[in-house]
Amino acid sequence: MYTIYLNNLHFHAYHGLFEEEKIIGNEFIVNVEIGLSNVDIIDELNQTIDYSMVYKIIQDNMNIPTPLLETLVANISNAIYVYDNRIKEISIKIEKKYPPIQNFTGNVAVSLKKSFQ
């Protein structure tokens, strides 16, 4: 199985439960791993996943304000699979750089790993 990675995708977006997050937004980092069904040698684009289309799917979803990161990772995962059902596994991690937690240092993240038959 081939694994395709889109790493360290940076977005300014408006996801969160609190009003300030919906107004000011936050910085997010998205990492995606896609397991593609077994193909011995890939030498044409139609044998693999078009990275630019996967990026557009992620970008489109990041532009839709969503209260919970858990919902967002599920939505992105499902949209990528609908785009190309040759996918066998998808793993997505979304990191919120500056969570609205008083006296908190660090960041928070949500990940989801799904397998498809």
SERO-496522 format. One line per field, with one value per residue (C-alpha): residue number from 1; residue in three letters; x, z, y. Coordinates in steps of 0.05 Angstrom, whole numbers, plus 5000, padded with zeros to 4 digits. Each point is the difference from the previous one (the first is absolute). Example, Ala and Ser with C-alpha at 12.3 -4.5 7.8 and 13.67 -1.06 7.14 Angstrom:
// SERO-496522
lofi: 1:2 .
guke: Ala:Ser .
c1: 5246:5027 .
c3: 5156:4987 .
c2: 4910:5069 .
//
This chain:
// SERO-496522
lofi: 1:2:3:4:5:6:7:8:9:10:11:12:13:14:15:16:17:18:19:20:21:22:23:24:25:26:27:28:29:30:31:32:33:34:35:36:37:38:39:40:41:42:43:44:45:46:47:48:49:50:51:52:53:54:55:56:57:58:59:60:61:62:63:64:65:66:67:68:69:70:71:72:73:74:75:76:77:78:79:80:81:82:83:84:85:86:87:88:89:90:91:92:93:94:95:96:97:98:99:100:101:102:103:104:105:106:107:108:109:110:111:112:113:114:115:116:117 .
guke: Met:Tyr:Thr:Ile:Tyr:Leu:Asn:Asn:Leu:His:Phe:His:Ala:Tyr:His:Gly:Leu:Phe:Glu:Glu:Glu:Lys:Ile:Ile:Gly:Asn:Glu:Phe:Ile:Val:Asn:Val:Glu:Ile:Gly:Leu:Ser:Asn:Val:Asp:Ile:Ile:Asp:Glu:Leu:Asn:Gln:Thr:Ile:Asp:Tyr:Ser:Met:Val:Tyr:Lys:Ile:Ile:Gln:Asp:Asn:Met:Asn:Ile:Pro:Thr:Pro:Leu:Leu:Glu:Thr:Leu:Val:Ala:Asn:Ile:Ser:Asn:Ala:Ile:Tyr:Val:Tyr:Asp:Asn:Arg:Ile:Lys:Glu:Ile:Ser:Ile:Lys:Ile:Glu:Lys:Lys:Tyr:Pro:Pro:Ile:Gln:Asn:Phe:Thr:Gly:Asn:Val:Ala:Val:Ser:Leu:Lys:Lys:Ser:Phe:Gln .
c1: 5000:5025:4993:4991:5014:4978:5038:5000:4943:4989:4932:4970:4928:4941:4987:4979:4944:5015:4979:5071:5022:4945:5022:5076:5013:5061:5059:4993:5049:4972:5037:4970:5022:4964:5011:4988:4980:5056:5029:5068:5027:4968:5023:4938:4959:4935:5032:5008:4967:5005:5032:4973:4928:5011:5027:4939:4953:5038:5001:4925:4984:5046:4961:4935:4997:4988:4991:5037:5066:4972:4946:5050:5048:4941:4973:5068:5012:4932:5009:5068:4973:4941:5050:5038:4973:5065:5022:5010:5019:4998:5032:4989:5026:4979:5038:4973:5060:4969:4942:4959:5021:5024:5073:5008:5066:5003:4947:4943:4986:4950:5015:4959:5022:4950:5006:4957:4986 .
c3: 5000:4982:5053:4978:5049:5001:5059:5038:4962:5034:5003:5035:5014:5045:5033:5073:5050:5028:4968:5000:4957:4950:4995:5008:4975:5015:4967:4981:4973:4962:4985:4957:4982:4945:4988:4928:4977:4976:4933:4981:4961:4994:4938:4983:5040:4990:5039:5063:5038:4974:5059:4976:5002:5070:5021:4970:5039:5064:4985:4984:5066:5039:4973:5031:5074:5041:5076:5014:4970:5007:4949:4955:4995:4985:4946:4967:5003:4969:4945:4980:4997:4957:4953:4989:5026:4985:5068:5052:5060:5019:5061:5015:5056:5011:5050:5030:5015:5051:5037:5042:5066:5054:5021:4951:4963:4942:4950:4992:4944:4977:4954:4965:4965:4955:4960:4940:4969 .
c2: 5000:5069:5054:5072:5056:5072:5030:5066:5033:5068:5033:5060:4978:5012:4933:4997:5005:5069:5066:5027:4940:5015:5073:4999:4930:4958:4967:4927:4948:4941:4934:4946:4930:4962:4925:4983:4931:4955:5018:4973:5058:5069:5037:5040:5050:4961:4942:5042:5056:5071:5037:5067:4974:4972:5068:5035:4954:5016:5074:5001:4966:5045:5060:4974:5022:4938:4999:4935:4975:4930:5017:5034:4940:4954:5047:5005:4926:4985:5052:4972:4929:5023:5033:4934:4934:4963:5026:4946:5043:5073:5031:5074:5043:5072:5042:5065:5043:5048:4968:5049:4969:5048:4991:4943:4989:4952:4982:4951:4951:4949:4942:4948:4936:4963:4937:4984:4932 .
//
